[in-house]
């Protein structure tokens, strides 16, 4: 009898721990994925992807989770049509052959209760390499209109595009690209 009570208590505790994990779906109207790169060492070129989707699975108590963002690479936008066309070509993203890119991170690092980074893999042009996104301002709040919890923040990393086979113009056009993800996700 004593063992049965202990087993029941352990199962209840395990269920309570699992119940703290929640899934949040990225809100495309409050999520922006942008990039910045120097243009021949002078001005900074910037662009974004207009179509993206993803989710955050997060357990606050265990400080674990998963962060995923998938980009529709055909939706790249710089505000300059010919530049967008060049970026879509095989010189850069080759969107006909590689229409999506994905970041999937499952190693969350905290400083106390503050999320400071997410480490995972970035798949771009069918090549996958590890990337660590630095997190700033990550927070969860009860959305007054939606009546649901929303979590989000700003994430960034500087990557070397040549790792993914994007070597057009290197070294005249720098290899380093700053990737920025401003994300908010709604609890499901």
C-alpha positions in Angstrom: 0.0 0.0 0.0 2.8 2.4 0.9 4.5 1.7 -2.4 1.3 2.3 -4.3 0.9 5.7 -2.7 4.5 6.6 -3.4 4.1 5.6 -7.1 0.9 7.6 -7.3 2.6 10.7 -5.8 5.5 10.3 -8.2 3.2 10.0 -11.3 1.3 13.1 -10.1 4.5 15.1 -9.7 5.7 14.0 -13.1 2.4 15.0 -14.6 2.6 18.4 -12.9 6.1 19.0 -14.3 5.0 18.0 -17.8 2.0 20.3 -17.6 4.3 23.3 -17.3 5.6 22.9 -20.8 3.6 24.9 -23.3 3.6 25.5 -27.0 3.5 29.0 -28.5 2.9 29.6 -32.2 4.7 32.5 -33.8 2.5 35.5 -34.6 3.5 36.6 -38.1 2.2 40.1 -37.5 4.7 40.6 -34.6 7.6 38.5 -35.9 10.2 39.9 -38.2 13.3 38.2 -39.6 15.9 40.5 -41.0 19.5 40.5 -42.1 22.2 43.1 -42.4 25.5 43.0 -44.4 28.1 45.6 -45.4 28.1 46.5 -49.0 31.7 46.6 -50.1 32.7 47.7 -46.6 30.7 51.0 -46.9 26.9 51.2 -46.3 24.8 48.5 -44.8 22.4 46.5 -47.0 19.3 45.3 -45.2 16.4 42.9 -46.1 13.8 40.8 -44.6 11.7 37.7 -45.2 8.0 38.6 -45.3 6.7 35.0 -44.9 7.7 33.0 -41.9 6.2 30.5 -39.4 7.3 28.6 -36.4 6.8 27.8 -32.7 8.3 28.0 -29.3 7.9 25.1 -26.9 8.9 26.3 -23.4 9.0 25.0 -19.9 9.8 27.9 -17.6 10.4 25.8 -14.5 12.7 23.4 -16.2 14.3 26.1 -18.3 14.1 23.9 -21.4 12.4 24.3 -24.7 12.6 24.4 -28.5 12.6 27.4 -30.8 11.8 26.9 -34.5 11.5 29.4 -37.4 11.0 28.5 -41.0 11.5 31.1 -43.7 9.9 31.2 -47.1 13.1 32.3 -49.0 11.1 33.5 -52.0 9.6 36.2 -49.8 12.9 38.1 -49.4 12.4 41.8 -49.6 14.9 44.7 -49.7 12.6 47.3 -51.2 14.6 47.1 -54.5 13.2 44.7 -57.0 16.4 44.0 -59.0 18.3 43.4 -55.8 15.6 41.0 -54.5 15.9 39.1 -57.9 19.7 38.8 -57.5 19.4 37.6 -53.9 16.9 34.9 -55.1 19.3 33.7 -57.8 21.9 31.0 -57.4 24.5 33.6 -56.6 22.9 33.9 -53.2 19.9 31.9 -51.9 18.9 29.8 -55.0 15.3 30.0 -54.0 14.0 27.8 -56.9 16.1 24.9 -55.6 16.0 25.9 -51.9 12.7 27.6 -51.1 12.9 27.4 -47.3 15.4 27.9 -44.6 15.0 26.8 -41.0 16.5 27.5 -37.6 15.7 24.9 -34.9 17.2 25.5 -31.5 16.8 23.3 -28.4 19.6 24.4 -26.1 18.4 27.3 -24.0 20.9 29.1 -21.8 19.8 31.2 -18.8 21.4 33.7 -16.5 19.1 33.2 -13.4 15.6 33.4 -14.9 16.7 35.5 -17.9 17.0 33.7 -21.3 20.3 34.8 -22.8 20.7 32.5 -25.8 19.3 29.7 -27.9 21.7 27.3 -29.7 20.6 25.1 -32.6 21.0 24.5 -36.3 20.4 26.7 -39.2 19.6 24.9 -42.5 20.1 27.1 -45.5 20.7 25.9 -49.1 20.5 22.3 -47.9 23.5 22.8 -45.6 23.1 22.7 -41.8 25.5 24.4 -39.3 25.2 25.3 -35.6 24.2 28.8 -34.7 23.8 30.5 -31.3 21.2 33.3 -31.1 21.8 35.8 -28.4 18.5 36.7 -26.7 17.6 40.1 -25.4 14.3 41.2 -23.8 12.8 37.7 -23.8 9.6 38.0 -21.7 6.2 36.5 -21.4 3.0 38.5 -20.7 -0.8 38.1 -20.6 -2.0 39.7 -23.8 -4.9 42.0 -22.9 -6.8 41.5 -26.1 -6.1 37.8 -26.9 -6.5 36.8 -23.2 -3.6 34.4 -23.7 0.0 34.4 -22.7 2.5 35.7 -25.3 6.2 35.1 -25.1 8.9 36.7 -27.3 12.0 38.7 -27.6 14.8 39.7 -29.9 17.4 37.2 -31.1 20.5 37.8 -33.1 23.7 36.1 -34.4 26.4 37.0 -36.9 27.0 34.2 -39.4 29.5 33.6 -42.2 27.4 33.1 -45.3 30.2 31.0 -47.0 29.4 28.2 -44.6 26.2 27.7 -46.5 27.8 28.0 -49.9 27.0 31.7 -50.4 30.3 33.0 -51.7 29.3 35.5 -54.3 31.5 38.6 -54.1 33.6 37.4 -51.2 35.9 39.0 -50.1 34.8 42.3 -51.7 31.3 41.8 -50.2 32.0 40.7 -46.6 31.2 37.2 -45.5 29.6 38.2 -42.2 25.9 38.7 -42.1 24.0 39.8 -39.1 20.7 37.8 -38.6 18.0 39.3 -36.4 14.8 37.6 -35.3 12.2 39.7 -33.5 9.6 37.1 -32.4 6.4 36.9 -30.5 4.5 33.7 -30.1 1.0 33.0 -28.7 0.3 30.2 -26.2 -1.9 27.5 -27.7 
